[in-house]
Amino acid sequence: MLKLLSSLFLIGLTCYSGSAAEAANRFDAISNLVNFECVSVADASASGGTAQYYSLSLSPVSDTSFSVASIAELSDSGNCDATFDVATNTLSGTVRVTDLNYNVDLQFDESSQTFSLISALVSGFAETSLWVVSDGSRELFLGGTIHLLHQSDFPLPVAYSIAFNQAETVVFEVDPDTPVVPSSSSTTQLEQGDSFFNYISDSTRAALDQFLALFNSSSAIYTDLKPEFVEVDLTYLGAASQGFVNGVDNYYVNAARTEEKARAGLETFEAQISAIDNSSSDNGSQDWDARISNLLEAIQSGSLAAELGSLIAYWREGRTDLIGLSNSQLQLADPNYYESVFANRNRNWIPVIESYLQTPEVELVLAGVGHFAGPDNVIELLEALGYSVERFVPQGTF
């Protein structure tokens, strides 16, 4: 599943910057829970007492009332930025809701075992997957993207709109205005005499046909295609069947065209296709029947949609720590794949990004967020060369 989801990261000045503390607590729209990662419980009226630490999840009963969904004691404080005062039965902390952080106070009622909202004041914009890169005199924006979203994920974080408005050039993984040449398509094709159906069983082909019928198509369209490109295409079709639409990159391609901003690319389309082609060195050694069958099962069971939902949340909230963990696991599972799809491309992009730092204009560089997390990621490579890379958090009034 790691490999399938990583494919979604592929065909993936004066700045308002800030360093406001990011909320460790957040409202999860998927589970409809307010999750406090750590709550310090202490009696403010007592002296010399030892605090205890808990993770806490609250379930909305109404707009202003919450019941306890779960609570678990923690062995240490970790990133503890919420407190519960037992003397006043008051819970206080900062909670992220979509793209804003709120300072909240809730009153606990022992008789009903519920929390009531006392106050919720916006404290600032929350972090997302957007950075400012500087050489000390010039700057550009570096934005992580995810290529598929739900319609409900729009509008995009405000930080992206600010960066886009300030940028004179928008740089994508591939220049969206460069036509695809026939030689690129040949890279995706099997050798003459070979067939995709040599790599999957009859039962898997039947399941594939059943799925493709949703799109008034059949497995015949994949006859000459290399299995790794079938996998990528099928992943996108699977996401589309679950209601996902084109994501961040496509949105800003259209916006840049509408506003007639200059557009460019970090790599050629041929280089991108070659990265996928080289990610699987020997199709004969791959169990493509199992991989395609498992992908179809993930689509039909809803697990692909669930994983995508988590990735979108990680992207929006700038959780590159969690994306990086996934990338590290992917590198261990398949070093050749990770080198071809991520690490090698990341290294190739660095001179291109450096060249934009030599211009007087401001650029917005957009690429799949997976390229900014994990081993050999773009941010660490830039920092190793001495560039400053800081999270971009807009400042403003609400």
N, C-alpha and C positions, 0 to 999 in steps of 0.2 A: 504493500500500500504506500510506503514511503516514496517509491519510485514513481508511482502513478501520480501522486499528489505533487511531487517535485516538478513534473512536466507542466503544471499549471503556473509555475514561476518562469517558464521559458517564453513561449510565444504569446512571456513575460515581461561696493554697493551699501545701501542702508537697509538693514534687515531688521524685522521685528523678531529679535531672538530673546529668549529668556531661560532662566534656570529654575523655575518654580518647581517645588517638590511634587512628584507625581503620586497620585493616590494609589495605594496598594489595594484598596477596597473598591469594588465595582458592582454595578447593577448588570446582571447577565440577562439579556433580553431573551436568550434561547431557553434558559431554565426558569425565567421570571423570578429570580432570586437576587436579593442584595447580599453579597458575600463580603464579609470582613475577614481578611486573611489572618489578622491577629488583633485581639482585644485584650488590653491590660486591665485586669480587675483589681481594684484596690479601694480601700476606705480612706477618702481624703481627710476625714476627721480624726483618723488614728495616726499615731506616730510609730515609726519603726516597724511597720507591717511589711510583709513580703508580698509582692504582687504575684498573681497567677495569670496565665496567658491561655487564651482560647481562640479557636477559629469559630466563626458564627455565621450562619446563613438565615436570613429573614425572608419570609414569604408574604407578599402584600395581601392583606385582607380587604383593604380599601385604599383610597389615595393617601390616607394619613395613618393607617393602622397596619401593623405587621405581626405575624406570629413567628415563633421560632421553628424553623425547618430542620436545623441541625446545629449541634454544638459539640465541640471536641477539645479536650485539654491539650495544650502544646507543651513540649518539653523546654522550649526556650522562647525568648521574645521575638527573635527574627526581625522582620520589618514591621514593627508594631506601632501603628500610628492611630489607633483608636483606643479609647479608655471607657471603662464603666465604673462609675462611682457608686459603691454600694450604699453610701450614706444617703444619697439623693435619688438612687435608682435611675441615673442618667447615663446614656450612652452617647459619646461624642467622637466624631472622626470625620475624615475627608473621604467622600465616595465619588467615584467616577460614574457618570451617566452619559453614555454615548461619547461626545467630544468635550464635555465640560466636567470640571471638578466642583463638588459642592461640599461646604462645611455643614454638617448635619448634627442636630441634637435630637435624641429620642428619649422619651420617658417610659420606663417599664412599669407596668401595672401588675402587681403580684396576683391579684384576684382573677384577672382574665388571662394572665400569662401572655400579654401582648405588649408591643411597643407602640407608642403614639408619637408621631412626628411633631416636634416642638418648633423647629426652624430648619430651613435649608437655604443657604446663601451661596451663590456662585462665587468661587474663589479664583477661577481662571480657566483657560483652555487646558485640555489634557494633552498628553504626548501622543504622537502618532509616528509613523515610519518616515519621517522627513528630517533632513539634516542640512546644516550649512557647512560647506567646505571652504577653508580660507588658507591662502598662502601668506597672510599677514597684510596684504594690500588689496587683493581681489578676492571675490567670493562667488560661489555658485550654490544652487540648491541641489540636493541629492535626494530623490524621492523613491521609496520602495512602492511597488504596485502589486496588485493581484489582478489577474486577467479575467476573472469571473466573479460576478457579484449577483446578489438578489436585487430586484428593483427597490426593495425596502432599505438597501444600504446607501441609497442616494437620499439627500445630498452628501457629497464626500466631505471629509474633514475640512474645516475652514482654513487650516494651515496650507493645504494644497492650493486653494483658491488664491491666497495671498502670494504664495510663491509663483504661481502661474501669472498673476497680474504683474508682478515685478520683472519677470523674465522676458527677455527679448527673443530668445531662442529656446525651443523645447527640443531636447535630445531624447530619443527613444532607443530601445535596444537596436531596432532596425529603422532606417529612414522610411517613414510611411509612404513617401512619394516615389520611392525607387521601384521601378517595375521588376517583376519576377522574370528571370530569363529561363529559357527551356533547360539549360544545363543544370539548374537547381533542381528541377523536377526529376531529372534522370537519377540524381543521387538517392531519391526515395524508392527507386524501383529495384526489384530483384533481378538477378542475372537471367538472361534468356533461358527458357526451359524450366526455371524454378517457379514455384507458386506459393503464395501465402498458405494455401490449404495443405501444403506438405508439412506445416508446423503445428496444425491443430487437428483435433479429432473430429469425426463426423458429428458427434453429439454437441461439441462446442460450436461447430459451424451452424447446427440447427438452432442452438440458443442465440447465436449471433444474428441469424436471419430473423428470428422472432423479435429480437430487440429492434433491428433496423427497419422492420415493417412499420414501426411507429413513425418513421420518417419517409415512408413510401419508397424504401430502398431495400437492398439485399446485400449479402456478403460478396456478391460478384464484383462489387466496386473495389474490393481489396485484393483481387486476384494477383496482381503484379506488384503489390506494395510490400515493402519490407515490414516485418512484424513490429519493429519499434515505432514505425510511423502509424501503423494501424492502432497501436496502443494509445498514442497521443490523440489521434482523431477520435477514437472511441471514448476516451476520457472526456473530451469536450462535448461529444454527443450525449454522453451519460449525464453530464452536468446540465445541458440544455433540457433534457427530458425531466429534470427535477426543478426546472424553473429558473435556472441561472442564466444571466445575460452577460454581454460583453462588459468588461470591467474598467479599471482606472485608465489603462493605456488608451483604449478605444475612445473613452470619454475625452481625454485631452488631445488625441489626434484630431477629433472633430472640433474641439474648442480652438485649437491652434489654427486650423484651417479657417474657421469662421472669423477669427480675429486677425487673420493673415500674419501670424507670427512665423518667424523662420523655423524650419524643422530640419532635424539631422538625425544620424544614427551612430551608435557605439560600434556597430559591426555590420557586415553585409548579410543579406538574407542567405547567401551561400554558406557563410561561416556558421550561421545559426543551424542550418540544416545539417552541415557536416558534424557539428557537435552532437546532435542526436544520432546521426549515423555512426559516429565513432564510439558512442556510449555503450554499444553492444558489439564487442569485438568479434564474436563468433555466434551467429544465430543458431548454429547446430548444437551448441553447448547450452542453449537456453531452453527452459521448459516453457515454451510459448503457449502450449495448450493450457497449462495450469494458470499462467499469467492472464491470458484472455478470459478464461473461465472464471477466475477469481474476480476480475474486473467487472464482468457481467453480473456476478453475484453481488458485488459491492454496490452496483448501480441499482439493482432490483430490490435489495434489502434496505436501501436508504443510508448505508454506512458511508458511501462516497459523499453524499450530500451533508451528512453530519460532520465528516472530516473537513469538508470545504467550509462549512459554517464556522468551525473552530479556527481554521486558517484565516478566514476573513476577520474574525475577532482579534486574532493575534496581530494581523497587519494594521487594523484600525487603531489598536491600542499600543502599537510600537513594541510588541513583546518579542523583540529579536532574541531574547534569551531562550524562549521556548522554540522559536523557529531554528535557532542555532543548535539546540539540542537535537532536533529532528535531523538537521543536516549532518551532524556528527555521527548519528546512528546510520544514516544513509552512506556516509563515507566508509564506515566500518563494514557495512553489508556489501557494498559494491564500489571499491576504490576507483575502478576504471570509469564507471558511470559518473561518479562525483567529479573526478578530474576533468572529464570531457564536458559535462554539462554546466558545472559551476566553476571550479577552481581555475581551469585554463582560460575560460572566457573572462573571469574576473581580472586575471593578470593582464590579459590583452586589452581590457578597457582602460586600465590606469593611464597609459600615455595619452589616450584620447581625452580623458577627463582633465589631465594636466594641461593639454593644449587649450582647453576652454578657459582655464584659469589664467591664461596669458592674454585674454581678450579684455577690453574695457567693458563689454556688455555683461549682463547677468544671464546665466543659463539655468534652466531647470532640467536636470538629467533624471529621467524616469526609467527604472528597470525593475524586474521582479524582485520582491522583497527578500526572496531566498538568497539573492546575491549579496545581501548586506548582513548576513548572519552565518555563523558556523565557520569552519576552517577555511582559511584563505579568502575571507570575505573582503569586499571592496573597501569598507570603512577601515579595517585593520591594515590593509595594504597601503592606503593613503596615509594613515597615521604613522606607519613605519617609515615613510618618506619625509616625515616632518610636517605634514599638513595638519591644520586644526580641523577637527570634525565635531561639531556640536549639534545636539538635538535642537530642532527648530520648534519653538513654542511661541505662538503669537501672544502679544500683550494687548490688553484693551479693556474697555468698560462694557458692562452687560446690562 
